[in-house]
Amino acid sequence: MRETAITSIGQVDSFQAGKDDLKAGAQATFNAAFEPARMSARERVAAACRILFHFGHDSGLAGQITTRGERAGTYLTQPLGRGLDEISPANVLLVDEHLAVLEGEGVPNPANRFHSWVYRARDDVNCIVHTHPMHVCALSLTGQELQVAQMDACMLYDEIATLDHWPGVPVGNEEGRTIVDALGSKRVLIMAHHGLIVAAASVEQACVMAVQCERAARMQLLATSGGGEIRALDPALAREARDWTLDPRRISATFDYFERRSRFVGNNQHGSENSY
């Protein structure tokens, strides 16, 4: 006689449940238990800057983070002249798509021009992260594509585009058009001899994906440094893991943890953490 899936207290016996049911139950439980931290848009941008600094995305004054403002054609960004670790909600700027400052003191990075092009082309994008993390940049020098072959990196599966030539300093409209064309409908662009762009639905998603890009690049360089060959994932399983890890509530929980972690390290003066 087949065992029943119901226990004596009327609950589902998880040992008899299928994987889809277990996934749905786990997600429902998580959604009910987890409440994302309440942050303003400026607080999210500042937190993302600190997180990315903590995970080794700093490169002097290079890189920009933006998120759409409440008014169409505007976005928030950090001021030029400050490192990622120096950004606070108080010094985040509101600019228009021509980079004119609407609120705040200072000037935006002129390389933000390509952000305006991406926002015009992609209604689904609400945040753009552009950084020069060490391992992504090292990989970009070789001509190799970033391979998604480990579960944590699966949020990047089928989401990575590459630009195989360096368009130069991205302050012109030509570079904006080039980046938009190369990115297409993907969320990640790795630019040869340059760095990383993540164009995502939220600050939280863009930040977490950027952290994972750098970790995946480092993992790939380590895996192949001895001449090893990376084995490909089963596409169906990779897509399943992508959808699981990109769940908005899960992304929010990860972002909140990264924010707490970066704040703790900052308060204890341990500096930027460039390893995992």
C-alpha positions, -999 to +999 in steps of 0.1 A: +000+000+000+014+034-010+024+057+019+002+087+024+017+122+020-002+134+051+012+131+086-009+125+118-011+162+125-025+170+091+006+185+075+021+175+042+048+149+046+078+166+029+095+132+023+066+123-001+063+157-018+076+164-053+103+189-060+080+215-075+057+214-044+088+217-021+101+247-041+067+264-040+063+257-003+098+270+005+092+302-015+059+308+002+075+303+036+103+326+027+080+353+014+060+353+045+090+353+068+112+379+051+105+416+050+129+437+029+146+466+046+129+499+040+152+522+021+147+553+000+162+553-035+191+574-024+198+550+005+197+521-019+222+538-043+245+546-014+242+511+000+250+496-034+281+517-037+294+505-003+286+469-011+304+470-044+334+486-028+334+459-002+334+432-029+363+447-048+346+468-075+365+499-067+389+513-092+398+548-081+370+571-093+360+549-122+325+535-124+290+547-120+257+536-104+224+551-114+187+544-108+157+561-124+143+591-106+106+596-099+103+619-129+108+605-164+142+613-179+159+617-145+181+594-124+201+593-092+239+588-093+270+594-072+291+626-077+323+625-096+354+628-073+342+604-046+350+568-043+324+541-038+332+539-001+325+576+003+289+576-010+261+584+014+224+593+008+233+630+014+258+633-015+238+613-041+228+636-071+196+638-091+204+645-128+185+647-160+194+626-191+216+654-203+236+651-170+224+685-157+223+684-119+187+689-106+194+682-069+226+680-049+261+695-050+288+683-073+288+670-109+281+635-123+307+614-141+305+624-178+306+587-187+270+586-173+260+596-209+257+559-219+233+553-190+209+578-207+211+558-239+204+525-220+174+540-201+159+553-233+163+519-250+152+496-222+120+503-203+127+472-181+159+487-167+157+507-135+193+506-124+227+505-141+259+494-125+292+501-143+324+491-125+359+479-132+363+448-109+397+431-111+387+396-122+361+406-147+386+430-162+413+404-162+390+380-181+381+407-205+417+410-215+418+374-227+389+374-251+373+346-231+336+348-224+324+346-188+311+310-184+282+303-160+290+269-146+283+270-109+250+273-090+256+307-074+264+322-108+233+308-124+215+341-119+237+351-149+228+322-171+219+334-206+221+370-194+256+379-205+265+398-236+301+407-247+316+437-265+347+424-281+363+458-288+370+488-266+350+519-278+372+543-259+362+566-231+323+563-230+315+600-229+301+603-264+269+594-281+287+569-303+297+549-272+261+550-260+248+535-292+275+509-292+268+498-257+230+497-263+235+475-294+259+452-276+237+448-245+206+440-265+180+425-242+206+410-218+212+422-183+250+420-183+276+433-207+313+426-204+334+450-224+368+440-237+397+459-221+373+478-200+348+464-174+313+454-165+278+468-170+247+454-153+214+468-164+186+454-142+151+458-128+162+473-094+192+486-075+192+454-055+192+431-085+219+451-104+241+451-073+238+414-065+243+404-101+274+426-103+289+410-072+282+376-087+298+385-120+331+393-102+329+362-082+322+340-112+351+356-132+375+349-103+362+313-101+367+308-138+402+322-137+410+299-108+394+269-125+414+273-157+447+285-143+460+249-142+448+241-177+415+227-166+384+228-188+351+241-174+322+216-178+289+231-190+257+230-170+226+213-181+206+242-197+173+233-180+189+230-146+208+263-151+175+281-161+158+266-130+186+279-107+185+313-125+148+318-119+152+306-082+181+329-074+167+359-093+134+359-073+129+395-062+124+386-025+156+365-025+175+392-042+163+417-016+174+394+012+209+390-003+212+428-008+202+434+028+228+409+040+255+425+018+245+459+032+248+447+068+281+430+060+296+461+043+285+483+072+300+460+098+333+458+080+333+496+076+325+502+112+353+479+123+378+495+098+387+463+081+387+480+047+375+467+014+372+430+011+386+419-023+384+382-018+357+357-010 
